[in-house]
Amino acid sequence: MSRPERSRSPVSLGAGIGAGLAAAGLAAVGAVTVDRLWRDRRHAIALGTEDDFTVAPSEVAVVVADDGVPLHVEIDEPEGWDGSRPTVILSHGFTLDLRCWVFQRRALLEAGHRVVTWDLRGHGTSGEGAEESYNIEQLGVDLARVIQQVAPTGDLVLAGHSMGGMTVMALAEADPGLFRDRVVAVALISTSAGGLHRITWGVGSMLGRVVNKFGPTALTQLSPHQDLLDSVLRGGKELQEFFVARGSFGSPVPLSLVRLTADMIFGTPLTVISAFTHTLEDHDKREALANMGGQEVLVFNGDKDVLTSAVHSTEIVDAIPGAEHVFVRDAGHIIMLEHPELLNQELFDLLTRADRSRGQTPREAGSRHTVTDLTKRRRDRMTRPARGRTRARA
């Protein structure tokens, strides 16, 4: 299925001046950090530049939302699947798409699990909706429609990253009966149940408040000028990758992963990003967490996540008796791409716990584990380049 056409608008003089100032600011930052930029880039190149992230699904479906928006869905079904195991549904985060789950899809399918991934409205190859439809509650309705169409029977495991986790919470709020009757496990990955005004963006609390206050307005003003943004980004690909790497990951990752992440983020229309910003500010599903008390729950996040820090995951764990909290060192927000093996293993453990706990009283207390990906840390150390200003290309 091809990506839908995105609407474009002419660029005004005022927007051009504003974008020019923004570009000048990026250039100044780039000059200050040029040594770090090229050193990090050489490291990313050493870790890999040509990985294949494609997954051939067993089936591709278009699920039509209640307001007519077509939602792109991919289904991975193992040979001989008989429905005795739960279907695992993965919901991606804000400005990403279903490609972010590539490593989890491969691992779960190989282990014999049926996997459903989908692009949230306005993301990836799903269609765009009316501006007022870009809210967390509507995403919960969309997820319910996906379940009705492609997983109408059988047990379910629902996993969501960032805004995808919020989508799972919205569904729990709207349909607690589904969670009682069919959902056996939930994975909430790098997400929040509310209070996103506390995000610091990795620049400290004072500057973080400034970004939170003025960022939505800036996005609204820029959203009609997608062409201008695209042209600026094409001219600064390496700087774009640098900032994506710094904002998305807490440790070195292959350049191929940086490019995949940048492609997802910058492939999301500004109009969609701007429209969702307000619902993220208003998001509060802390009361809905009580509807997950009867399931096995995994809360998984990293210590260097600048978007949903430990305070958010701790609130979720405190609200769900028996939740398992795994806190990963050297991990940023896009943790499923940065530490895929760790997340894969935790998902397998979650599925095992769900199977063992059938018919039993839910646990009253979970546990917290802080883990380090030692294999990745050794690989990063072995490929770290020496200091220098030699410009690397890939």
Kinemage of the C-alpha trace (Angstrom):
@kinemage 1
@onewidth
@group {chain A} dominant
@subgroup {mainchain}
@vectorlist {calphas} color= white
{ca met a 1} P 0.000 0.000 0.000
{ca ser a 2} L 1.444 3.360 -0.954
{ca arg a 3} L 1.715 6.302 1.383
{ca pro a 4} L -1.272 8.686 1.052
{ca glu a 5} L -0.684 12.076 -0.516
{ca arg a 6} L -0.134 14.825 2.062
{ca ser a 7} L -1.586 18.258 1.490
{ca arg a 8} L 0.902 21.115 0.995
{ca ser a 9} L 0.493 24.881 1.320
{ca pro a 10} L 2.450 27.882 -0.051
{ca val a 11} L 5.101 29.408 2.179
{ca ser a 12} L 4.587 32.978 3.344
{ca leu a 13} L 7.369 35.540 3.797
{ca gly a 14} L 6.866 35.568 7.549
{ca ala a 15} L 7.178 31.806 7.773
{ca gly a 16} L 10.299 31.948 5.636
{ca ile a 17} L 11.913 34.451 7.977
{ca gly a 18} L 10.970 32.337 10.990
{ca ala a 19} L 12.364 29.204 9.424
{ca gly a 20} L 15.540 31.052 8.500
{ca leu a 21} L 16.042 32.096 12.105
{ca ala a 22} L 15.428 28.499 13.204
{ca ala a 23} L 17.969 27.239 10.677
{ca ala a 24} L 20.488 29.812 11.893
{ca gly a 25} L 19.961 28.621 15.444
{ca leu a 26} L 20.528 25.020 14.405
{ca ala a 27} L 23.682 26.066 12.585
{ca ala a 28} L 24.998 27.765 15.711
{ca val a 29} L 24.284 24.687 17.799
{ca gly a 30} L 25.900 22.549 15.128
{ca ala a 31} L 29.063 24.704 15.185
{ca val a 32} L 29.383 24.354 18.937
{ca thr a 33} L 28.919 20.584 18.840
{ca val a 34} L 30.647 19.807 15.553
{ca asp a 35} L 33.282 17.559 17.106
{ca arg a 36} L 30.642 15.605 18.995
{ca leu a 37} L 28.478 15.424 15.878
{ca trp a 38} L 31.121 13.837 13.679
{ca arg a 39} L 32.463 11.582 16.432
{ca asp a 40} L 28.967 10.257 17.119
{ca arg a 41} L 28.374 9.866 13.402
{ca arg a 42} L 31.552 7.822 12.940
{ca his a 43} L 30.439 5.618 15.816
{ca ala a 44} L 26.979 5.143 14.277
{ca ile a 45} L 28.565 4.224 10.940
{ca ala a 46} L 30.844 1.704 12.639
{ca leu a 47} L 27.808 0.047 14.221
{ca gly a 48} L 26.070 -0.407 10.857
{ca thr a 49} L 24.565 1.507 7.951
{ca glu a 50} L 22.705 -0.974 5.751
{ca asp a 51} L 20.399 -3.059 7.941
{ca asp a 52} L 17.193 -4.419 6.410
{ca phe a 53} L 14.130 -3.477 8.464
{ca thr a 54} L 11.482 -4.913 6.187
{ca val a 55} L 8.975 -7.486 7.417
{ca ala a 56} L 6.741 -9.369 4.981
{ca pro a 57} L 3.381 -9.675 6.767
{ca ser a 58} L 1.117 -12.666 6.344
{ca glu a 59} L -1.765 -10.302 5.647
{ca val a 60} L -2.332 -6.590 5.093
{ca ala a 61} L -5.709 -5.128 6.018
{ca val a 62} L -7.399 -1.754 5.906
{ca val a 63} L -9.619 -1.190 8.940
{ca val a 64} L -12.028 1.699 8.493
{ca ala a 65} L -12.412 3.762 11.665
{ca asp a 66} L -15.809 4.926 12.880
{ca asp a 67} L -15.296 8.286 11.155
{ca gly a 68} L -14.140 6.748 7.879
{ca val a 69} L -10.348 7.067 8.316
{ca pro a 70} L -8.549 4.054 6.771
{ca leu a 71} L -6.149 2.433 9.229
{ca his a 72} L -3.253 0.395 7.840
{ca val a 73} L -2.885 -2.958 9.651
{ca glu a 74} L -0.329 -5.740 9.196
{ca ile a 75} L -0.734 -9.259 10.558
{ca asp a 76} L 2.086 -11.743 11.131
{ca glu a 77} L 0.685 -15.235 11.612
{ca pro a 78} L 2.896 -18.268 12.217
{ca glu a 79} L 2.324 -21.359 10.128
{ca gly a 80} L -0.188 -23.669 11.754
{ca trp a 81} L -1.426 -21.070 14.226
{ca asp a 82} L -4.537 -22.473 15.914
{ca gly a 83} L -5.648 -19.587 18.119
{ca ser a 84} L -4.615 -21.247 21.378
{ca arg a 85} L -2.100 -18.503 22.092
{ca pro a 86} L -3.035 -14.843 22.541
{ca thr a 87} L -2.738 -12.379 19.688
{ca val a 88} L -0.166 -9.685 20.451
{ca ile a 89} L -1.194 -6.198 19.282
{ca leu a 90} L 1.548 -3.552 19.111
{ca ser a 91} L 0.640 0.163 19.057
{ca his a 92} L 3.411 2.618 18.153
{ca gly a 93} L 4.089 6.083 19.542
{ca phe a 94} L 3.760 9.702 18.442
{ca thr a 95} L 5.460 10.496 15.078
{ca leu a 96} L 6.491 6.863 14.580
{ca asp a 97} L 4.802 4.066 12.622
{ca leu a 98} L 4.586 0.283 12.699
{ca arg a 99} L 8.146 -0.071 11.389
{ca cys a 100} L 9.432 0.697 14.898
{ca trp a 101} L 8.330 -2.806 15.982
{ca val a 102} L 10.485 -4.668 13.444
{ca phe a 103} L 12.582 -6.550 16.018
{ca gln a 104} L 9.616 -7.467 18.218
{ca arg a 105} L 7.591 -8.669 15.219
{ca arg a 106} L 10.389 -10.955 14.082
{ca ala a 107} L 11.020 -12.401 17.538
{ca leu a 108} L 7.361 -12.950 18.451
{ca leu a 109} L 6.543 -14.531 15.099
{ca glu a 110} L 9.547 -16.853 15.317
{ca ala a 111} L 8.351 -17.917 18.778
{ca gly a 112} L 4.951 -18.854 17.342
{ca his a 113} L 2.843 -15.829 18.268
{ca arg a 114} L 0.337 -14.052 16.044
{ca val a 115} L 1.237 -10.364 15.892
{ca val a 116} L -0.842 -7.370 14.790
{ca thr a 117} L 0.741 -3.969 14.125
{ca trp a 118} L -1.011 -0.858 12.852
{ca asp a 119} L -0.344 2.750 11.939
{ca leu a 120} L -2.172 5.273 14.089
{ca arg a 121} L -4.296 7.803 12.196
{ca gly a 122} L -2.157 10.414 10.492
{ca his a 123} L 0.947 8.235 10.825
{ca gly a 124} L 2.687 5.880 8.423
{ca thr a 125} L 0.366 4.674 5.690
{ca ser a 126} L -2.892 5.211 7.589
{ca gly a 127} L -5.157 8.018 6.443
{ca glu a 128} L -5.547 11.417 8.020
{ca gly a 129} L -8.647 12.512 9.899
{ca ala a 130} L -10.265 15.781 10.823
{ca glu a 131} L -8.226 17.941 13.168
{ca glu a 132} L -10.632 17.369 16.041
{ca ser a 133} L -10.178 13.584 15.687
{ca tyr a 134} L -6.551 13.737 16.781
{ca asn a 135} L -6.981 12.848 20.427
{ca ile a 136} L -6.089 9.940 22.691
{ca glu a 137} L -9.707 8.905 23.183
{ca gln a 138} L -10.197 8.519 19.424
{ca leu a 139} L -7.052 6.397 19.240
{ca gly a 140} L -8.610 4.101 21.840
{ca val a 141} L -11.702 3.834 19.639
{ca asp a 142} L -9.480 3.087 16.644
{ca leu a 143} L -7.702 0.316 18.547
{ca ala a 144} L -11.065 -1.187 19.479
{ca arg a 145} L -12.027 -1.190 15.786
{ca val a 146} L -8.747 -2.902 14.854
{ca ile a 147} L -9.428 -5.592 17.455
{ca gln a 148} L -12.984 -6.097 16.184
{ca gln a 149} L -11.807 -6.547 12.616
{ca val a 150} L -8.595 -8.583 12.856
{ca ala a 151} L -8.716 -10.206 16.325
{ca pro a 152} L -12.416 -10.610 17.138
{ca thr a 153} L -11.948 -13.700 19.335
{ca gly a 154} L -9.335 -15.166 21.634
{ca asp a 155} L -6.999 -13.807 24.272
{ca leu a 156} L -5.120 -10.562 23.707
{ca val a 157} L -1.824 -9.048 24.771
{ca leu a 158} L -1.757 -5.282 24.248
{ca ala a 159} L 1.587 -3.483 24.047
{ca gly a 160} L 1.960 0.239 23.477
{ca his a 161} L 4.926 2.589 23.216
{ca ser a 162} L 4.552 6.227 24.290
{ca met a 163} L 1.306 7.483 22.686
{ca gly a 164} L 0.560 3.846 21.845
{ca gly a 165} L 0.611 3.083 25.573
{ca met a 166} L -1.776 5.989 26.114
{ca thr a 167} L -3.992 4.442 23.429
{ca val a 168} L -4.122 1.197 25.424
{ca met a 169} L -5.065 3.216 28.536
{ca ala a 170} L -7.842 4.968 26.605
{ca leu a 171} L -9.227 1.594 25.560
{ca ala a 172} L -9.068 0.372 29.161
{ca glu a 173} L -11.047 3.439 30.224
{ca ala a 174} L -13.669 3.031 27.497
{ca asp a 175} L -14.070 -0.765 27.614
{ca pro a 176} L -13.034 -2.313 30.942
{ca gly a 177} L -15.085 -5.400 30.042
{ca leu a 178} L -12.692 -6.201 27.213
{ca phe a 179} L -9.825 -6.213 29.694
{ca arg a 180} L -11.693 -8.461 32.106
{ca asp a 181} L -12.756 -10.940 29.432
{ca arg a 182} L -9.985 -11.071 26.840
{ca val a 183} L -6.847 -9.086 27.722
{ca val a 184} L -4.418 -11.323 29.588
{ca ala a 185} L -1.374 -9.037 29.601
{ca val a 186} L -0.373 -5.432 28.963
{ca ala a 187} L 3.022 -3.899 28.177
{ca leu a 188} L 3.358 -0.134 28.725
{ca ile a 189} L 6.625 0.985 27.162
{ca ser a 190} L 8.166 4.445 27.629
{ca thr a 191} L 4.780 5.997 28.274
{ca ser a 192} L 2.819 8.142 30.707
{ca ala a 193} L -0.618 8.103 32.304
{ca gly a 194} L -0.665 11.910 32.609
{ca gly a 195} L 1.222 15.009 33.638
{ca leu a 196} L 3.184 15.449 30.426
{ca his a 197} L 3.668 19.142 31.261
{ca arg a 198} L 6.601 17.902 33.374
{ca ile a 199} L 8.621 16.910 30.299
{ca thr a 200} L 12.010 18.678 30.278
{ca trp a 201} L 13.143 17.526 26.790
{ca gly a 202} L 16.609 16.916 28.275
{ca val a 203} L 17.329 20.659 28.592
{ca gly a 204} L 16.488 21.164 32.258
{ca ser a 205} L 13.252 22.097 33.992
{ca met a 206} L 13.383 25.840 33.214
{ca leu a 207} L 14.035 25.508 29.468
{ca gly a 208} L 11.705 22.527 29.362
{ca arg a 209} L 8.860 24.704 30.636
{ca val a 210} L 9.612 27.249 27.913
{ca val a 211} L 9.440 24.554 25.219
{ca asn a 212} L 6.194 23.184 26.668
{ca lys a 213} L 4.655 26.659 26.775
{ca phe a 214} L 5.594 27.923 23.323
{ca gly a 215} L 6.177 24.700 21.371
{ca pro a 216} L 2.514 24.016 20.477
{ca thr a 217} L 2.055 27.571 19.171
{ca ala a 218} L 5.196 27.296 17.062
{ca leu a 219} L 4.017 24.006 15.608
{ca thr a 220} L 0.625 25.473 14.767
{ca gln a 221} L 2.283 28.350 12.915
{ca leu a 222} L 4.648 26.023 11.050
{ca ser a 223} L 2.127 23.299 10.174
{ca pro a 224} L 0.891 24.895 6.914
{ca his a 225} L 4.470 25.105 5.645
{ca gln a 226} L 5.487 21.475 5.251
{ca asp a 227} L 7.364 22.158 1.991
{ca leu a 228} L 9.698 24.589 3.708
{ca leu a 229} L 10.495 22.162 6.502
{ca asp a 230} L 11.144 19.372 4.009
{ca ser a 231} L 13.587 21.542 2.049
{ca val a 232} L 15.465 22.588 5.195
{ca leu a 233} L 15.733 18.980 6.343
{ca arg a 234} L 16.996 17.772 2.979
{ca gly a 235} L 19.781 20.335 3.191
{ca gly a 236} L 20.840 19.278 6.687
{ca lys a 237} L 20.541 15.502 6.710
{ca glu a 238} L 23.560 14.870 8.905
{ca leu a 239} L 22.533 17.474 11.479
{ca gln a 240} L 19.003 16.044 11.403
{ca glu a 241} L 20.365 12.578 12.169
{ca phe a 242} L 22.506 13.970 14.988
{ca phe a 243} L 19.556 15.543 16.786
{ca val a 244} L 17.351 12.489 16.209
{ca ala a 245} L 20.037 10.268 17.715
{ca arg a 246} L 20.537 12.556 20.714
{ca gly a 247} L 16.820 12.927 21.396
{ca ser a 248} L 15.712 9.342 20.751
{ca phe a 249} L 18.455 7.124 22.162
{ca gly a 250} L 20.506 6.959 25.334
{ca ser a 251} L 23.428 5.047 23.836
{ca pro a 252} L 25.099 4.675 20.429
{ca val a 253} L 23.002 2.918 17.787
{ca pro a 254} L 23.708 2.003 14.148
{ca leu a 255} L 23.279 4.809 11.636
{ca ser a 256} L 20.679 2.651 9.907
{ca leu a 257} L 18.481 2.853 13.034
{ca val a 258} L 18.962 6.604 13.242
{ca arg a 259} L 17.863 6.936 9.624
{ca leu a 260} L 14.841 4.699 10.176
{ca thr a 261} L 13.795 6.778 13.182
{ca ala a 262} L 14.345 10.062 11.333
{ca asp a 263} L 12.319 8.783 8.390
{ca met a 264} L 9.391 7.982 10.670
{ca ile a 265} L 9.554 11.229 12.639
{ca phe a 266} L 10.004 13.587 9.705
{ca gly a 267} L 7.560 11.585 7.600
{ca thr a 268} L 4.754 12.607 9.959
{ca pro a 269} L 2.968 15.710 8.645
{ca leu a 270} L 3.314 18.864 10.720
{ca thr a 271} L -0.459 19.264 10.672
{ca val a 272} L -0.812 15.914 12.440
{ca ile a 273} L 1.959 16.684 14.930
{ca ser a 274} L 0.416 20.055 15.746
{ca ala a 275} L -3.089 18.647 16.159
{ca phe a 276} L -1.971 15.885 18.547
{ca thr a 277} L 0.141 18.203 20.725
{ca his a 278} L -2.861 19.550 22.631
{ca thr a 279} L -4.317 16.144 23.479
{ca leu a 280} L -0.936 15.020 24.790
{ca glu a 281} L -0.945 18.024 27.124
{ca asp a 282} L -4.430 17.123 28.382
{ca his a 283} L -3.816 13.381 28.607
{ca asp a 284} L -4.716 11.924 32.000
{ca lys a 285} L -5.650 8.246 32.206
{ca arg a 286} L -4.420 7.569 35.722
{ca glu a 287} L -7.840 6.396 36.882
{ca ala a 288} L -8.073 4.007 33.920
{ca leu a 289} L -5.012 2.119 35.174
{ca ala a 290} L -7.230 0.465 37.783
{ca asn a 291} L -8.892 -1.456 34.947
{ca met a 292} L -5.583 -3.248 34.331
{ca gly a 293} L -5.418 -4.688 37.824
{ca gly a 294} L -6.546 -8.136 36.679
{ca gln a 295} L -3.833 -8.568 34.033
{ca glu a 296} L -0.130 -9.235 34.026
{ca val a 297} L 1.450 -5.834 33.371
{ca leu a 298} L 4.956 -4.907 32.245
{ca val a 299} L 6.194 -1.315 32.563
{ca phe a 300} L 9.400 -0.852 30.577
{ca asn a 301} L 11.427 2.339 30.197
{ca gly a 302} L 14.922 3.825 30.131
{ca asp a 303} L 16.982 6.013 32.426
{ca lys a 304} L 17.837 8.528 29.669
{ca asp a 305} L 14.339 9.001 28.286
{ca val a 306} L 13.888 12.775 27.914
{ca leu a 307} L 10.156 12.472 27.147
{ca thr a 308} L 8.686 9.966 29.610
{ca ser a 309} L 11.120 9.835 32.483
{ca ala a 310} L 11.073 7.525 35.495
{ca val a 311} L 8.506 9.654 37.312
{ca his a 312} L 5.891 8.621 34.733
{ca ser a 313} L 6.642 4.904 34.866
{ca thr a 314} L 6.734 4.939 38.668
{ca glu a 315} L 3.250 6.465 38.773
{ca ile a 316} L 1.952 3.703 36.520
{ca val a 317} L 3.525 0.943 38.608
{ca asp a 318} L 2.187 2.431 41.842
{ca ala a 319} L -1.333 2.468 40.377
{ca ile a 320} L -1.353 -1.151 39.164
{ca pro a 321} L -0.883 -3.787 41.869
{ca gly a 322} L 1.466 -6.538 40.734
{ca ala a 323} L 2.952 -4.606 37.804
{ca glu a 324} L 6.475 -5.578 36.819
{ca his a 325} L 8.793 -2.590 36.319
{ca val a 326} L 11.938 -2.984 34.223
{ca phe a 327} L 14.196 0.076 34.172
{ca val a 328} L 16.971 -0.013 31.582
{ca arg a 329} L 20.289 1.802 31.889
{ca asp a 330} L 21.650 3.717 28.893
{ca ala a 331} L 18.239 3.749 27.206
{ca gly a 332} L 16.324 6.605 25.595
{ca his a 333} L 12.744 6.977 24.425
{ca ile a 334} L 12.849 4.762 21.310
{ca ile a 335} L 13.831 1.834 23.481
{ca met a 336} L 12.398 -0.979 21.335
{ca leu a 337} L 14.916 -0.128 18.594
{ca glu a 338} L 17.781 0.692 20.951
{ca his a 339} L 17.523 -2.379 23.221
{ca pro a 340} L 15.401 -4.835 21.219
{ca glu a 341} L 16.766 -8.020 22.769
{ca leu a 342} L 15.980 -6.821 26.297
{ca leu a 343} L 12.430 -5.868 25.375
{ca asn a 344} L 11.891 -9.093 23.440
{ca gln a 345} L 12.905 -11.145 26.472
{ca glu a 346} L 10.650 -9.134 28.770
{ca leu a 347} L 7.725 -9.636 26.406
{ca phe a 348} L 8.369 -13.389 26.387
{ca asp a 349} L 8.491 -13.361 30.199
{ca leu a 350} L 5.241 -11.382 30.275
{ca leu a 351} L 3.545 -13.942 28.050
{ca thr a 352} L 4.821 -16.747 30.276
{ca arg a 353} L 3.509 -15.035 33.420
{ca ala a 354} L 0.149 -14.482 31.748
{ca asp a 355} L -0.110 -18.160 30.868
{ca arg a 356} L 0.861 -19.288 34.369
{ca ser a 357} L -1.523 -16.906 36.130
{ca arg a 358} L -4.689 -18.071 34.351
{ca gly a 359} L -7.457 -18.556 36.896
{ca gln a 360} L -5.331 -17.287 39.768
{ca thr a 361} L -5.794 -14.244 41.974
{ca pro a 362} L -3.757 -11.315 40.598
{ca arg a 363} L -0.510 -10.592 42.401
{ca glu a 364} L -0.699 -7.861 45.026
{ca ala a 365} L 2.878 -6.705 44.517
{ca gly a 366} L 5.190 -6.674 41.540
{ca ser a 367} L 8.894 -6.014 41.431
{ca arg a 368} L 11.344 -3.514 39.965
{ca his a 369} L 14.480 -4.507 38.118
{ca thr a 370} L 17.213 -2.204 36.855
{ca val a 371} L 19.040 -3.909 34.011
{ca thr a 372} L 22.065 -3.162 31.847
{ca asp a 373} L 22.514 -4.422 28.313
{ca leu a 374} L 26.080 -5.635 28.805
{ca thr a 375} L 26.381 -7.148 25.329
{ca lys a 376} L 25.426 -3.855 23.728
{ca arg a 377} L 27.684 -1.895 26.071
{ca arg a 378} L 30.688 -4.039 25.091
{ca arg a 379} L 29.852 -3.685 21.391
{ca asp a 380} L 29.575 0.081 21.760
{ca arg a 381} L 32.921 0.260 23.535
{ca met a 382} L 34.690 -1.837 20.902
{ca thr a 383} L 33.411 0.325 18.022
{ca arg a 384} L 33.906 3.739 19.657
{ca pro a 385} L 36.081 5.946 17.399
{ca ala a 386} L 39.046 7.966 18.573
{ca arg a 387} L 38.582 11.696 19.051
{ca gly a 388} L 39.086 13.774 15.943
{ca arg a 389} L 37.388 15.968 13.390
{ca thr a 390} L 37.616 13.691 10.367
{ca arg a 391} L 34.286 13.960 8.631
{ca ala a 392} L 32.593 10.608 8.039
{ca arg a 393} L 30.261 9.869 5.171
{ca ala a 394} L 27.686 7.150 4.681
